[in-house]
Amino acid sequence: MSRLTQQDKQPGQQRGQQQGLSLIELMVAMTLGLMILTGLAVVFATSSQSQRDLQRSAQQIENGRYAMDVLTHEMHHAGFYGRYAAYATGTTLPDPCITGNEAALLAALPYPVQGFVAASATSKPDLSGTSCATYLPSANLHPGSDIIVIRRATTTSLRHPTDGLTPTVSSAETAVSNEVYLQSNPAGAEIQFGNGSAISATSNASGATATIKQKSGNGEFIRKFNVLIYFVAPCSIPASGTICTGSSDDSGKPTPTLKRLELTVSGGATTFTVAPISEGVEVLKVEYGIDNSPTTANASTTRIGDGAPDVYIPNASTTAPTAADYPNAVSAKVWLVARSPEASAGYTDSKSYPVATSATALGAGTVAGTGLTYGPYNDAYKRHAFFSEIRMINLSSRRENP
């Protein structure tokens, strides 16, 4: 047996015990640790980017669906004028931005739906000949999108305690000063401006004795009259006022937005106000289903047609509906293109989006569409296309053969 050296006998030490790390070992450990941290950071960054892209896509799809739901609702109600259905067929397109002229607003009733068409992705609807320049200057219109005008009354009416409806009300409602109202029965209608007075069983919105009456002799129900003008603006929130100005809008990130003008009262005056509907919608295109056959008016409905569309306009041979076409509109094909609110890093939108019926005729007797497509945009925004064919219930129902 060998003897232990003095060093071997020192307390607390054993043969083979680690005395420390060499510089090389420390550097290797640090390198491995940095590699692991880098991998974790990459995973975290990728996960965060994927989450942001998913949120953008969800918001984009939700905005597009909501915009389509709003347009569908409005087109379903277009032409609802209470019980009034005896208006004549229009012959001259009305000015959609009329405000203070009762006779002109009444004369526009034959046009529950009216449109202004953008011919291409770079053009804007022509509003010349209208008074819309104040509300819809060129700066407030996004290129490539149509304008839709909807005229209708609200489905609820002003109430007074003796109107016989349930639930009953304890006091009469007030017709807001300078608000626009419609009072109608099956045979006639009047546009009236409110005078701020409570309505009664025999009055109209302006406070005078009603001439549009029920069989009982009481005045007919009074409803707010709506003129709603849908358009796509280059921004959601202008840097100042209500007109989009450019790169400073939306805090430096202008976002195309579906908006509408609403005929209402502001500051005590009858005017149009702007209401944003859905951010990210940058394309609105419409084709109108025209019911023009048979051409002889039905004895029961007093209308031509049968409630079903015979041709959609615009198409390959017709650039826009005419003053004679819009009164015969019974449905609409609507295309929307919605983009994400923010750009996606590393993404390029190379897709094309159809915004019209195919240029190939669908069959015998059909008319080819314009085949118009938009894109590719070649930018970093993701987009989604939406389409719906909408029946205008009030307009088509009046033409259905009994």
PyMOL commands that set and color helices and strands:
alter all, ss='L'
color gray80, all
select helices_A, chain A and resi 23-77+102-107+132-134+138-140+249-252+326-328+393-397
alter helices_A, ss='H'
color red, helices_A
select strands_A, chain A and resi 113-116+147-153+180-185+188-193+222-233+257-266+269-279+281-290+311-313+329-339+353-354+373-374+383-391
alter strands_A, ss='S'
color yellow, strands_A
deselect
rebuild
show_as cartoon
